[in-house]
Amino acid sequence: MDNRGATIIPVRLALSIILIAAMGSLFYVGVQHFIPIWAEGKVEQQITELDTMLHEIVTGSARNLDLGENYMEKPGERRPFTFRLPSQLIYLGIGVDPDPDNNGVLERYLTDEGNIIVYRMEGRGKKVHWLDEDIKIRVGVYEYNNWNMRIPEEGLVIEGGGTYEIVFELVQYLGKKYILIQANNSADIPYRDNEPPTVFFIDPFSEEYTTSFGSITLNWITFDNIGVHSIKLEYKNTTSEWNLLDERPASQWEQWEYTVDSSILDPDEEYRIRITAVDNAGHTASDEVHIIFE
């Protein structure tokens, strides 16, 4: 009896399985290699489109920041650009190389004159796209109902994929033209703000302050790396809960000053006054002063 046919069939089957597995592995490796290249090309195409738009912007009229011109009343050449970034994106820097030391620690400090776009995809090296010298990009800051240049000067860093709409405006500052990025203070842009604001009383300066009975004038200092959003003042005596004195956006305080009217105070009580500053990312910081009447 000839059993060679029965022997050949399993061998052929095993070889087929091995071949299919090998082809599948090669296909998987090929796809894993192709996806980052495809994603990189998608980003590069959008950067080329942005480059073209920036060249058009610099030929337009500029809003004069030195004269305090408002972006709504006298806007410079102003256009939005929508990024649709693949999930493989690690970072995209506009006006900045976010990782100049190539150690994974990102920063926003301006690179050269801000005429640069740098990005990196997963599994790929850093890509640098230089812009013309007359394209000087700066991140803006929204304060006092207007977009101004952020000082110290920075670029914009986007981390991770997603859809982001960024507005670019041509402005003039100290006699030079810049393209201002209107992006921070926006929920749609991942402009990182991990630092709380700083706030502290300078008058009364000491934490425990003894004075004669009367109205109390408060002075304080507050600042933040991105921007202070609002300020709240509260007071309480030894038995009460916190009561609101005043709360309003930071832009509505002409000076960091407030006078507590003596009519709401009792000369036989001690008081605590608390100030709370909130930045644009929602971080808070507080300071208190203890008031004792002689």
Secondary structure as GFF3:
##gff-version 3
##sequence-region A 1 294
A	DSSP	alpha_helix	4	57	.	.	.	ID=ss1
A	DSSP	beta_strand	63	64	.	.	.	ID=ss2
A	DSSP	beta_strand	78	85	.	.	.	ID=ss3
A	DSSP	beta_strand	89	94	.	.	.	ID=ss4
A	DSSP	beta_strand	116	121	.	.	.	ID=ss5
A	DSSP	beta_strand	127	130	.	.	.	ID=ss6
A	DSSP	beta_strand	137	143	.	.	.	ID=ss7
A	DSSP	beta_strand	146	149	.	.	.	ID=ss8
A	DSSP	beta_strand	156	158	.	.	.	ID=ss9
A	DSSP	beta_strand	162	173	.	.	.	ID=ss10
A	DSSP	beta_strand	176	182	.	.	.	ID=ss11
A	DSSP	beta_strand	198	203	.	.	.	ID=ss12
A	DSSP	beta_strand	208	211	.	.	.	ID=ss13
A	DSSP	beta_strand	216	223	.	.	.	ID=ss14
A	DSSP	beta_strand	228	237	.	.	.	ID=ss15
A	DSSP	beta_strand	243	249	.	.	.	ID=ss16
A	DSSP	three_ten_helix	250	252	.	.	.	ID=ss17
A	DSSP	beta_strand	257	260	.	.	.	ID=ss18
A	DSSP	three_ten_helix	262	264	.	.	.	ID=ss19
A	DSSP	beta_strand	271	279	.	.	.	ID=ss20
A	DSSP	beta_strand	284	293	.	.	.	ID=ss21
###
